[in-house]
Every structure is written in C-alpha cells, then in structure tokens.
Amino acid sequence: MFRRRDKNSPENRPPSPADVYLGLRNQILTLDPTTLGFAGQPLWGCVMETGYPNGVATLVCLSDGTTSLYTSTGGGIIGGGAHEQVVRANTGLLATLSGRLNEMSASTDDSLPGDGTTVIRALTNAGQRVFSAPENDLGEGKSVLSPVFHAAHAVITELRLIDEAR
C-alpha cells in the first residue's frame, strides 16, 4: 500500500538557511587539510566571522584560491576563486595572516561570534589559531590583527564587485 508523502514532514522539508550555513561552516572548520593537498602548508586557510544583530557573516579563504562569503541568514557569494582579483586579495590576506600567527591562540572552540565581535581563525596543519576582538577595534586599527581584518575586507570588496557585476 502506498502512502502519500507529507511535504511538511521533517525529512521532506528543504533545509533552512541557518542549516545550510551551519553545514558549510562545519565543513570548513572540520576539513582535513590533507584531502585538498594542503599537508605541506603551515597556513592553509583563514575564516573570519563577524557577528551582527541578525546573524553572522563568514569569509572563507583557502590557499588554493577558494574564496566564499556566506551569512547565517541565507545568501552569500561562492566561487570567488575563479576570479583573478579575488585570488590576489585572498593571497594578500593569507600572507598578512601568516605574519600574525604568534598573536593568535591555539583553540578548538568553534562557537559563533556575538554581535559586534569578529573572530579570525587561521587554519594551520597544527590546528586552528584564533583571535577575537570587537569589530570596531579591528576596523579602527586598535588591534594587532587590524591588518588581517583590513586584508579580509579587501577580499570581501572584490567578492562584492564581482557579485554586483553579475
């Protein structure tokens, strides 16, 4: 006997934007660097997250040029690594970050930042290194990681320019 599927049952509902976001975020934060050939690179990626009143924005930059920006409320920009200007900004960010690793703490805490807080995560073969500060302090040059914050925003600018041109 066949039963009609309930389109509102949990297994038939499409994932919410928050679920998609958390899935993407979890993928990058639990990524084994050897699966992408990053084993020989001490620093293979950066994740910068900023908390806002309505959610979180996450920038992901990997050393192979992979670059994405997505939000917990839905939406984002993926595939930035296909654009030369994004890859240049990504490379600049990772170079800036590599010079600041000693300013960061080893951490396994993957919690989301609160409103007004930015968390910068260095993805290294020795594990994550993390730095958290008020977004305003980073933006106004009041933090040792302000150069990293500004380099990350240069990546975001390039992503937005490409997105707006579409």
Stockholm file with secondary structure:
# STOCKHOLM 1.0

chainA/1-166         MFRRRDKNSPENRPPSPADVYLGLRNQILTLDPTTLGFAGQPLWGCVMETGYPNGVATLVCLSDGTTSLYTSTGGGIIGGGAHEQVVRANTGLLATLSGRLNEMSASTDDSLPGDGTTVIRALTNAGQRVFSAPENDLGEGKSVLSPVFHAAHAVITELRLIDEAR
#=GR chainA/1-166 SS CCCCCCTTSTTTSCCCHHHHHHHHHHHHHTCCGGGGTCTTCSEEEEEEEEEETTEEEEEEEETTSCEEEEETTSCEECCGGGSHHHHHHHHHHHHHHHTTGGGSEECCCCCCCCBTEEEEEEEETTEEEEEEEEHHHHHTTCSTTHHHHHHHHHHHHHHHHHHHHC
#=GC SS_cons         CCCCCCTTSTTTSCCCHHHHHHHHHHHHHTCCGGGGTCTTCSEEEEEEEEEETTEEEEEEEETTSCEEEEETTSCEECCGGGSHHHHHHHHHHHHHHHTTGGGSEECCCCCCCCBTEEEEEEEETTEEEEEEEEHHHHHTTCSTTHHHHHHHHHHHHHHHHHHHHC
//
